[in-house]
Amino acid sequence: EEEEEEEEGSEAENEEADEKPKKEEKKEDSKEDADDKAESKDDDKQEEPAKPQGPFRVEFKPHDSYPPMEGPEEMVYCPTCGLPPDFCQYGPSWEKCKPWCLENVPHFYPELSGVSLEDAKKTAEAAHEKSKEKLLPGGKKQRSKSPGVSIKKLSRGGRKCVTSVAGLDSFGIKLDDVAKLFKKKFACGCSVVKGENTLPDTVDIQGDFEDEVIEIITAEWKEVPRQKIAVLDGGNKKKGKGK
């Protein structure tokens, strides 16, 4: 019986000895889990993006704390958008205004201290060119019109008429040179008339010379093909301003 009691006691001691390292392992695991959670929280804090720096603000002071006014205060406005420099970033053309702000009023935009002036100028040029593009609804680019020449015979008071030629400048031809050549060839009055209300400039010849004009154009300017010359129905001659 004594031997059995000793065996039971030794077994109990062994079980207690086995349980101790297990408890210690559990404690270590719980400590590691707590450390991992703390590290993950620190990482989350570090990953949070920095808040953008707000606009430049002038500290408010009551008017009686300023020295007496000796004259009018000269105000500076952005030459691009016309707004005060510290409001350019809220205007419609911030990318175009940015180079001027970097050069003249950098103290209003400390967050742009690391921005390259050359890059800002390139971005402004790209924005300026983009604003020139005529876009259709939906953002589609409008196709440029194909160059062409149109010839009209316009009546001008009774039996008199004028031959009006438009579109030669779309081929890179100077209209003043065209008017000089027509005046010499036809021995009559000829002038360049500026178009009004988005109409193109024209070369107006005093008289009926539709067929002759086609022959001279195809002979003198080879870059203008015959199929690009169209004879349109005439109308009444309107008063225009000569260049």
C-alpha positions in Angstrom: 0.0 0.0 0.0 2.8 2.4 0.8 4.3 1.7 -2.6 1.0 2.4 -4.3 0.7 5.7 -2.4 4.3 6.7 -3.4 3.5 5.9 -7.0 0.4 8.0 -6.9 2.3 10.9 -5.3 5.0 10.7 -7.9 2.4 10.7 -10.7 0.7 13.8 -9.2 4.1 15.5 -9.0 4.8 14.6 -12.6 1.4 16.0 -13.7 2.1 19.2 -11.8 5.5 19.5 -13.4 4.0 19.0 -16.8 1.3 21.6 -16.2 3.8 24.3 -15.1 5.6 24.6 -18.5 2.2 24.6 -20.2 1.0 27.5 -18.1 4.2 29.3 -18.7 3.8 28.8 -22.5 0.3 30.1 -22.4 1.5 33.2 -20.5 4.2 33.7 -23.1 1.7 33.3 -25.9 -0.7 35.8 -24.4 2.2 38.3 -23.9 3.2 37.8 -27.6 -0.3 38.4 -28.7 -0.5 41.6 -26.7 2.8 42.8 -28.2 1.6 42.0 -31.7 -1.6 44.0 -31.1 0.3 46.9 -29.8 2.7 46.8 -32.7 -0.2 46.6 -35.2 -1.8 49.7 -33.5 1.5 51.6 -33.8 1.7 50.6 -37.5 -1.9 51.8 -38.1 -1.0 55.1 -36.5 2.1 55.5 -38.6 0.2 54.6 -41.8 -2.4 57.3 -41.3 -1.8 60.0 -44.0 -0.6 63.3 -42.8 -3.3 66.0 -42.9 -2.7 68.5 -45.8 -1.5 71.9 -44.7 -4.2 74.5 -44.7 -4.1 77.7 -46.7 -2.1 80.7 -45.5 -3.9 82.6 -42.8 -3.2 86.0 -41.4 -3.7 86.3 -37.6 -6.6 88.5 -36.9 -5.9 91.8 -35.2 -8.4 94.5 -34.3 -8.0 97.7 -36.3 -6.9 99.8 -33.4 -3.8 97.6 -32.9 -2.4 98.6 -36.3 -0.3 101.8 -36.9 -2.2 104.8 -38.4 -2.7 104.6 -42.2 -0.5 106.9 -44.2 -1.8 106.1 -47.6 -3.7 103.6 -49.7 -2.5 100.0 -49.6 -1.3 98.7 -52.9 -3.0 95.3 -53.6 -1.4 92.6 -55.8 -3.7 90.3 -57.9 -2.8 87.3 -60.0 -2.5 88.3 -63.7 -3.9 84.9 -64.8 -7.2 84.6 -62.9 -7.5 88.1 -61.4 -7.9 86.8 -57.8 -5.8 87.7 -54.8 -2.7 85.4 -54.8 -3.8 83.5 -51.7 -7.1 82.6 -53.4 -5.6 81.2 -56.6 -5.8 77.7 -55.4 -9.6 78.0 -55.2 -9.9 79.6 -58.7 -10.8 78.0 -62.0 -7.2 77.9 -63.3 -4.9 76.9 -60.5 -2.5 75.0 -62.7 -2.0 78.1 -64.8 -1.5 80.3 -61.8 0.9 78.1 -60.0 4.2 79.2 -61.7 3.4 82.9 -61.1 2.6 82.1 -57.4 5.8 80.2 -56.9 7.9 83.1 -58.4 6.1 86.0 -56.8 4.2 84.9 -53.6 5.8 81.7 -52.4 5.1 82.7 -48.7 1.4 82.0 -49.4 2.1 78.4 -50.4 4.7 76.9 -48.1 3.4 73.4 -49.1 4.8 74.0 -52.6 8.4 74.6 -51.4 9.6 71.4 -53.0 7.8 71.8 -56.3 10.0 72.4 -59.3 9.3 75.7 -61.1 10.1 74.2 -64.5 7.6 71.4 -63.9 5.0 73.9 -62.9 5.5 75.9 -66.1 5.2 72.8 -68.2 2.0 71.8 -66.5 0.7 75.4 -67.0 1.5 75.3 -70.7 -0.2 71.9 -71.1 -3.3 73.3 -69.3 -3.3 76.4 -71.5 -3.1 74.2 -74.7 -5.9 72.0 -73.4 -8.1 75.0 -72.8 -7.8 75.9 -76.5 -9.2 72.6 -77.7 -12.8 72.7 -78.7 -14.6 69.8 -77.2 -18.0 68.4 -78.2 -20.5 67.2 -75.5 -19.1 64.2 -73.8 -15.5 65.4 -74.0 -14.9 64.3 -77.6 -12.5 66.4 -79.7 -14.0 68.3 -82.6 -12.6 67.3 -86.0 -10.7 70.1 -87.7 -12.3 71.2 -91.0 -10.6 70.1 -94.2 -9.1 73.1 -96.1 -11.0 74.2 -99.2 -11.7 77.1 -101.5 -15.2 78.5 -102.2 -16.0 81.0 -105.0 -19.2 83.0 -105.0 -20.7 85.6 -107.5 -22.4 88.2 -105.5 -24.7 90.9 -107.0 -24.0 94.4 -106.0 -26.6 97.0 -106.9 -28.2 96.3 -110.3 -26.0 94.7 -112.9 -22.8 95.0 -111.0 -21.3 91.9 -109.4 -18.4 90.8 -107.2 -16.5 87.5 -107.3 -15.7 86.5 -103.7 -13.0 83.9 -103.0 -12.6 82.4 -99.6 -10.5 79.7 -98.1 -7.1 80.2 -99.8 -5.6 81.1 -96.4 -6.4 77.6 -95.1 -3.6 76.4 -97.5 -1.1 78.8 -96.0 -1.5 81.4 -98.9 -1.3 85.1 -98.0 -4.5 86.8 -99.1 -2.7 90.1 -99.7 -0.5 88.4 -102.4 -3.7 86.8 -103.9 -5.4 90.2 -104.1 -2.3 91.8 -105.8 -2.2 88.9 -108.4 -5.9 89.1 -109.2 -5.7 92.9 -109.5 -2.9 92.6 -112.0 -4.5 89.7 -114.0 -8.0 91.2 -114.3 -7.1 94.9 -114.4 -9.8 95.7 -111.9 -10.4 96.5 -108.3 -9.5 93.8 -105.8 -9.2 93.8 -102.0 -9.1 91.6 -99.0 -12.3 91.8 -96.9 -12.3 90.8 -93.3 -15.0 88.3 -92.4 -17.5 89.2 -89.7 -19.3 87.0 -87.2 -16.8 84.1 -87.5 -17.0 84.2 -91.3 -13.6 83.7 -93.1 -11.7 86.5 -94.8 -12.3 86.8 -98.5 -10.7 88.3 -101.6 -13.3 90.3 -103.5 -12.8 91.0 -107.2 -15.0 93.7 -109.0 -16.6 91.7 -111.8 -17.6 88.2 -112.9 -14.5 86.1 -113.0 -15.6 82.7 -111.6 -14.0 80.5 -114.3 -10.8 82.6 -114.6 -10.2 82.5 -110.9 -10.2 78.7 -110.9 -7.7 78.6 -113.7 -5.4 81.1 -112.0 -5.5 79.3 -108.6 -4.7 75.9 -110.0 -1.9 77.4 -112.1 -0.3 79.6 -109.5 -0.7 77.5 -106.4 -0.1 73.8 -107.0 -0.9 72.9 -103.4 -4.6 73.7 -104.0 -6.1 70.7 -105.9 -9.0 71.3 -108.3 -11.3 69.1 -106.3 -10.9 71.4 -103.3 -12.4 74.3 -105.2 -16.1 74.7 -105.1 -18.4 77.2 -106.9 -21.3 78.2 -104.6 -24.6 79.9 -105.4 -24.3 83.6 -105.1 -26.3 86.2 -103.2 -26.2 89.9 -102.4 -23.0 91.6 -101.6 -22.8 92.9 -98.0 -20.8 95.8 -96.9 -17.5 94.6 -95.5 -14.4 96.1 -94.0 -11.3 96.0 -96.2 -8.1 95.1 -94.5 
